[in-house]
């Protein structure tokens, strides 16, 4: 096999892989995203058991008016409450403060993948035990 043949085979393989990647590339679907924002999610935790929460839409998130919060912890509490409240309307913000710290940590850890980026620092709290500021 000559270098030219090798190069041609290599280019063909790259083109073939690029075509496969194009076919399997995930496409964002707004209708699916809107549907997800209206879903109630149910998760099972070995310690807490099953609990439910809702994914917040942009409108719901903006309605929280987090600019009034003084700390990131307060912001996190408001967002976590809104997510839990969406699936369980009887949950009050004060209920979060009354939870055992272990339960709260598990809930925040579970919800963290659904939180906006600036609040995902909650994961760091789980790793270091340091408070959000």
Secondary structure by P-SEA (a helix, b strand, c coil): ccaaaaaaaaaaaaaaaaaaaaaacbbbbaaaaaaaaabbbbbbbccccbbbbbbbcaaaaaaccccccccaaaaaaaaaaaaaaaacccccaaaaaaccaaaaaaaaaaacccccccccaaaaaaacccccc
